[in-house]
Amino acid sequence: MSRVLIVDDDPGLRQSLGLLLQGEGYEVVSEGSPARALERASSEAFDLILCDVRMPEMDGLEFLRRYREVRGRALVIMMSAYGGEDQAIAAMKAGAYDYIPKPFRSDEVILTLKKAEEREQLRSQVASLQAELTRRTDREVVAESPAMRKVMELASRVAPHSTTVLITGESGTGKEVVARAIHRMSPRKDRRFVAVNCGAIPENLLESELFGHARGAFTGATSDKPGLFEEADGGTLLLDEIGELPLELQVKLLRVLQEGEVRRVGAAKTRRVDVRVLAATARDLEADVRQGRFREDLYYRINVVRIHLPPLRQRPEDVEALARLFLEHASRRSGRALTLTPAAMAALKAHPWPGNVRELENALERAAVLSADGRITPAELWPEAAESSGGAGGPGSSPGAAGPTTLREALEQATREAIQRALDACGGNRAQAARLLGISQRALFYKLKQLKLGG
């Protein structure tokens, strides 16, 4: 049901036009004062606004200008018995969607509103498709390492089924990217993929966001609103950071998964939904179950198939491929060629990446911005380290040093810096630093001796 605001100082026209639109299924609000109408339009959600041009308190073009200043998103259709073509041109230039001359026929008004709705639906669909295309282009799954090849093999095996999948792994490992890949490989690929971060939405809004709400369910619920389960009907819903879901909502989510029905907040009836649910978390859900923070029955319901993403430090074979992929995207966005020096690539491979793929992507995006000539060195990857060491040659360089000149020197420098960062992060604990680096303690002791680190 589209919501329409009528703004006209003629009470008879407001009444007749309101009855006409209500008969066509629209929810209608009318105001004789353009100032009050502007207040309502700025604080309430409307799909369409029908506004008269000539009004004593404020003319329609001024109303339109002020409404656009507060970033109003409704389509505005102007009405007037004066001015003819010149008035219509002025209204369109001011940002109106269309113009209806008075007196008008009932079918003319309805046709104009239907056209406006169709245009908005098409615009929304195009925006959704463009966003999906961007995501598909920018976030391919890189699986050069044996560990990631196993991940994608399992993903391809579960994709054709509607089985619930739990995707685990440290923050930044690419859990949503794998979830999108499962969706693209599934029979639901032509329907919507909807992702929601359960930890990013305030608890008092999360139920409405997931399941929707009925008009009047709470203050500000001025119209019915479908939830994300309904939006994903026929497609896939990713519940990211599901471990952050409050216990009360865990009960309701379990019911939805078991029954395939959702009940909007404040509604009396349930609605059938056909949604393939994927869940992701960086938390230890087994520990949360033991400590009573996560329901055991929900855990077993979502953990039908588990896909675990190893941290980037445990799959060094993926670092170079990911780096080249992100650099390609950065080159395309900036419109200039970007390259990594051998020293920069060696530094990338030696870095422990505690922030995983997300940290790598951010490092390359930052380097692409900082590089003056498109040639990325360790100094652009870690500018803070370069500044603290005198700005010569990247992290760990000595003031005035010329930097590595051979690949072997670059590798040694990058390895030294990575080990030192790991030791600093672990307070000098070598066992922890080895785990952070993804190598054995024996290998770390050998490197420390070889590079003459740690005394």
C-alpha positions in Angstrom: 0.0 0.0 0.0 1.5 3.3 -1.1 1.2 6.3 1.2 0.1 9.6 -0.3 0.2 13.1 1.1 -2.3 15.6 -0.4 -1.3 19.3 0.1 -4.1 21.7 -0.9 -5.8 24.7 0.7 -9.2 23.6 -0.8 -11.0 21.3 1.7 -13.5 20.1 -0.9 -10.7 19.0 -3.2 -8.8 17.3 -0.4 -11.9 15.3 0.5 -12.8 14.3 -3.0 -9.3 13.4 -4.0 -8.7 11.5 -0.7 -11.9 9.4 -1.3 -10.8 8.7 -4.8 -7.3 7.5 -3.8 -8.6 5.5 -0.8 -10.9 3.7 -3.2 -7.9 2.7 -5.3 -6.1 1.2 -2.2 -3.9 4.1 -1.2 -3.3 5.2 2.4 -4.1 9.0 2.3 -3.0 11.8 4.5 -4.2 15.4 3.7 -3.1 18.8 4.9 -4.5 22.3 4.1 -1.4 24.0 5.5 1.8 23.6 3.5 3.9 24.4 6.6 2.2 21.5 8.6 2.5 19.3 5.5 6.2 20.0 5.3 6.7 19.1 8.9 4.9 15.8 8.4 6.7 15.0 5.1 10.0 15.6 6.9 9.3 13.3 9.8 7.0 10.6 8.2 7.4 8.3 5.3 5.4 9.0 2.1 5.7 7.4 -1.3 3.9 10.2 -3.2 2.9 13.8 -2.6 0.2 15.6 -4.5 0.7 19.4 -4.0 -1.2 22.4 -5.2 0.9 25.2 -6.8 -1.1 28.2 -5.6 -1.6 28.4 -1.8 -1.7 31.6 0.3 0.6 30.5 3.1 3.4 29.0 0.9 3.2 28.2 -2.8 3.8 24.7 -4.1 7.2 25.4 -5.7 8.5 26.8 -2.3 7.1 23.7 -0.6 8.9 21.5 -3.1 12.2 23.4 -2.7 12.1 23.1 1.1 11.1 19.4 0.9 14.1 18.7 -1.3 16.4 20.6 1.1 15.5 18.2 3.9 16.2 15.3 1.4 12.6 14.2 1.1 12.5 11.0 -1.1 8.8 10.9 -2.1 7.8 11.6 -5.7 6.1 15.0 -5.8 3.3 15.7 -8.4 2.2 19.3 -8.7 -1.4 20.4 -9.4 -2.6 23.8 -10.6 -5.4 25.6 -12.5 -3.0 28.4 -13.5 0.1 28.8 -15.6 -0.3 26.0 -18.1 2.9 24.8 -19.9 5.2 27.4 -18.3 4.0 26.4 -14.8 4.6 22.7 -15.6 8.1 23.4 -16.9 8.9 25.4 -13.7 7.6 22.6 -11.5 9.7 20.0 -13.4 12.8 22.1 -13.1 12.2 22.4 -9.3 12.3 18.6 -9.0 8.6 17.6 -9.4 8.0 14.2 -11.0 4.9 15.3 -12.9 2.3 18.0 -13.3 -1.5 17.7 -13.4 -3.5 20.7 -14.7 -6.8 21.5 -12.9 -9.6 20.5 -13.4 -8.5 16.9 -13.8 -10.3 13.6 -14.5 -10.2 10.8 -11.9 -8.6 8.4 -14.3 -5.9 11.0 -15.1 -4.9 11.3 -11.5 -4.8 7.5 -10.9 -2.8 6.9 -14.2 -0.2 9.6 -13.1 0.2 7.9 -9.7 0.5 4.4 -11.1 3.2 5.6 -13.6 5.1 7.2 -10.7 4.9 4.0 -8.7 6.1 1.9 -11.7 9.0 4.3 -12.2 10.1 4.1 -8.5 9.9 0.3 -8.6 12.1 0.2 -11.7 14.5 2.6 -10.2 14.7 0.4 -7.0 15.2 -2.7 -9.0 18.0 -1.1 -11.1 19.7 0.1 -8.0 19.5 -3.3 -6.4 20.9 -5.0 -9.5 23.7 -2.5 -9.8 24.6 -3.1 -6.1 24.6 -6.8 -6.6 26.7 -6.5 -9.8 29.3 -4.4 -7.9 29.4 -6.9 -5.1 29.9 -9.8 -7.5 32.6 -8.0 -9.3 34.5 -6.7 -6.3 34.4 -9.7 -3.9 35.3 -12.8 -5.8 36.4 -15.8 -3.7 40.2 -16.4 -4.0 41.1 -20.1 -3.4 44.7 -20.6 -4.3 45.5 -22.4 -1.0 44.6 -26.0 -0.2 42.5 -24.8 2.8 40.4 -22.4 0.7 40.0 -25.0 -2.0 38.5 -27.3 0.6 36.2 -24.5 1.7 34.9 -23.9 -1.8 34.5 -27.6 -2.5 32.2 -27.9 0.5 30.4 -24.7 -0.4 29.7 -26.1 -3.9 28.4 -29.3 -2.5 25.9 -27.7 -0.1 24.8 -24.9 -2.5 22.2 -26.9 -4.4 20.3 -27.7 -1.2 18.3 -25.6 1.2 20.2 -26.8 4.1 21.1 -24.2 6.8 24.9 -23.5 6.8 27.0 -22.1 9.7 30.0 -20.2 8.4 32.7 -19.6 11.1 36.0 -17.9 11.2 37.8 -14.9 12.5 36.6 -11.4 11.7 37.6 -10.3 8.2 38.2 -13.8 6.8 35.5 -13.4 4.1 32.5 -15.2 5.6 30.0 -13.0 3.7 31.9 -13.5 0.5 31.6 -17.3 0.8 27.9 -16.9 1.7 27.3 -15.0 -1.5 29.2 -17.6 -3.5 26.9 -20.3 -2.0 23.9 -18.2 -3.1 25.3 -17.8 -6.6 25.8 -21.5 -7.0 22.3 -22.3 -5.7 19.0 -22.7 -7.6 18.0 -19.4 -5.8 20.7 -17.4 -7.6 18.1 -15.3 -9.5 16.3 -14.3 -6.3 17.5 -11.9 -3.6 20.5 -12.3 -1.3 19.9 -10.3 1.8 22.5 -9.9 4.5 22.0 -8.5 8.0 24.6 -8.0 10.8 22.8 -9.0 14.0 25.3 -7.1 16.1 25.0 -3.8 14.2 21.2 -3.1 14.8 20.0 -1.9 18.2 18.2 -4.7 20.1 14.9 -2.8 20.3 14.8 -2.5 16.5 16.2 -6.0 15.5 12.9 -7.9 15.8 11.1 -5.4 13.5 14.0 -5.5 11.1 14.0 -9.3 10.9 10.3 -10.0 11.0 8.6 -6.7 10.0 5.9 -4.9 11.9 2.2 -4.0 11.5 0.9 -0.4 11.4 0.4 0.9 14.9 2.6 -1.8 16.5 4.7 0.9 18.2 5.2 4.7 18.1 6.3 5.6 14.6 4.9 2.5 12.9 2.8 4.5 10.5 2.4 1.7 8.0 3.0 -2.0 7.5 6.6 -2.9 6.9 7.9 -6.3 5.7 11.0 -7.7 7.5 14.1 -9.1 6.0 12.7 -12.7 6.0 9.9 -11.5 3.7 12.3 -9.5 1.5 14.4 -12.6 1.0 11.4 -14.8 0.2 12.5 -17.3 -2.4 16.1 -16.3 -1.9 18.9 -16.4 0.7 19.2 -14.6 4.0 22.6 -14.3 5.7 22.4 -13.7 9.5 25.9 -12.4 10.1 27.3 -12.3 13.6 24.4 -14.5 14.8 26.1 -15.0 18.1 25.1 -11.4 18.9 21.4 -12.2 18.7 19.5 -11.6 22.0 18.1 -14.8 23.7 14.5 -13.6 23.3 15.0 -13.3 19.5 16.8 -16.6 19.4 13.5 -18.3 20.4 11.5 -16.5 17.7 14.2 -17.2 15.0 14.1 -20.9 15.9 10.4 -21.0 15.4 10.7 -19.3 12.0 13.4 -21.9 10.9 11.2 -24.8 12.1 7.8 -23.5 10.8 8.8 -21.5 7.8 6.5 -18.7 9.0 7.0 -15.2 10.3 4.7 -13.0 12.4 5.2 -9.3 12.1 5.5 -7.3 15.3 1.9 -6.4 16.3 0.3 -8.6 13.7 -2.3 -11.3 14.4 -1.5 -13.6 11.4 1.6 -15.4 10.3 3.0 -15.3 6.7 4.7 -18.2 4.9 8.3 -17.6 3.7 10.6 -19.7 1.7 14.1 -18.6 2.7 17.4 -20.4 2.7 19.2 -19.2 5.9 23.0 -19.0 6.2 24.5 -17.9 9.5 28.0 -16.6 10.2 29.9 -15.8 13.3 33.4 -15.1 14.6 32.3 -16.2 18.1 32.8 -19.6 19.8 29.1 -20.7 19.8 29.8 -23.9 21.7 31.3 -21.9 24.5 28.3 -19.5 24.4 25.9 -22.5 24.6 27.8 -23.8 27.7 27.6 -20.4 29.3 23.9 -19.9 28.5 24.4 -17.1 26.1 23.2 -19.0 23.0 20.3 -21.5 22.9 21.5 -25.1 22.3 18.4 -26.0 20.2 19.1 -23.0 17.9 22.8 -23.9 17.7 22.0 -27.4 16.4 19.3 -26.0 14.0 21.8 -23.7 12.3 24.8 -26.0 12.5 23.6 -28.5 10.0 26.6 -28.0 7.8 29.6 -26.0 9.1 32.1 -24.3 6.9 35.1 -22.9 8.7 37.3 -20.2 7.1 41.0 -20.3 8.2 42.7 -17.0 9.0 44.8 -15.5 6.2 48.0 -16.2 8.1 47.3 -19.9 7.7 46.8 -19.6 3.9 49.8 -17.5 2.7 49.2 -18.9 -0.9 46.1 -16.6 -1.1 47.9 -13.4 -0.1 49.4 -12.7 -3.5 46.3 -13.6 -5.4 44.1 -11.4 -3.1 46.6 -8.5 -3.3 46.5 -8.6 -7.1 42.7 -8.8 -7.2 42.3 -5.8 -4.8 45.0 -3.9 -6.7 43.1 -4.5 -10.0 39.9 -3.2 -8.4 41.7 -0.1 -7.0 43.2 0.5 -10.5 39.8 0.4 -12.1 38.3 2.8 -9.5 41.1 5.3 -9.7 41.5 5.1 -13.5 45.3 4.6 -13.3 47.7 1.7 -13.4 48.9 0.5 -10.0 51.8 -1.9 -9.4 53.4 -3.6 -6.4 57.2 -3.5 -6.0 58.9 -6.8 -5.1 59.6 -5.4 -1.7 56.0 -4.6 -1.2 54.8 -8.0 -2.3 57.4 -9.6 0.0 56.2 -7.5 2.9 52.6 -8.5 2.2 53.5 -12.2 2.3 55.4 -11.9 5.5 52.8 -9.9 7.4 50.7 -11.9 9.9 47.5 -10.1 8.9 45.6 -10.2 12.3 42.8 -8.4 10.5 42.7 -11.1 7.8 41.4 -10.3 4.3 39.7 -7.1 5.4 43.0 -5.7 6.7 44.8 -6.7 3.4 42.1 -5.0 1.3 42.3 -1.8 3.5 46.1 -1.7 3.3 46.0 -1.9 -0.5 43.2 0.7 -0.8 45.3 3.1 1.5 48.4 2.4 -0.5 46.6 3.1 -3.8 45.6 6.5 -2.5 49.0 7.4 -1.1 51.0 6.3 -4.1 52.1 9.3 -6.1 53.1 7.5 -9.3 51.1 4.2 -9.0 54.1 2.3 -7.8 53.4 0.8 -4.3 56.2 0.2 -1.9 56.2 -0.9 1.8 56.1 2.8 2.7 52.6 3.2 1.2 51.4 0.0 2.8 52.4 1.0 6.3 52.9 4.8 6.3 52.9 5.0 10.1 55.9 2.6 10.3 57.7 4.6 7.5 57.2 7.9 9.3 58.4 6.5 12.7 61.6 5.3 11.0 62.3 8.5 9.2 60.2 8.0 6.1 62.8 6.0 4.1 61.7 2.8 2.5 58.8 1.6 4.6 58.4 -0.1 7.9 61.5 -0.8 9.9 63.8 1.3 7.7 66.6 3.2 9.3 66.8 6.9 8.8 68.6 7.6 5.6 68.7 3.9 4.5 68.4 3.2 0.9 66.1 0.2 1.4 66.4 -3.3 -0.1 67.8 -3.5 -3.6 67.4 -7.3 -4.2 64.5 -9.6 -3.7 66.4 -11.6 -1.0 67.1 -8.4 0.9 63.4 -7.4 0.6 62.3 -10.7 1.9 64.6 -10.6 4.8 63.5 -7.1 5.7 59.8 -8.0 5.4 60.3 -11.1 7.5 62.2 -9.2 10.2 59.4 -6.6 10.4 56.6 -9.2 10.5 58.3 -11.1 13.3 59.0 -8.0 15.3 55.4 -6.8 14.9 54.2 -10.2 16.1 56.5 -10.2 19.1 55.4 -6.7 20.0 51.8 -7.7 19.7 52.3 -10.7 22.0 54.4 -8.9 24.6 57.5 -10.8 23.6 55.9 -14.3 24.1 57.5 -16.4 21.4 55.0 -19.2 21.5 52.1 -16.8 21.0 54.0 -14.9 18.3 54.6 -18.2 16.4 50.9 -19.0 16.5 50.1 -15.4 15.3 52.6 -15.8 12.4 51.2 -19.3 11.5 54.5 -21.1 11.9 56.0 -23.5 14.4 58.0 -22.3 17.4 61.0 -24.1 16.0 60.7 -22.2 12.8 60.4 -18.9 14.7 63.5 -19.7 16.8 65.4 -20.5 13.6 64.3 -17.1 12.1 65.2 -15.2 15.2 68.7 -16.7 15.2 69.1 -16.2 11.4 68.0 -12.6 11.5 69.8 -11.9 14.8 66.6 -10.8 16.5 65.7 -10.9 20.2 69.3 -11.0 21.5 
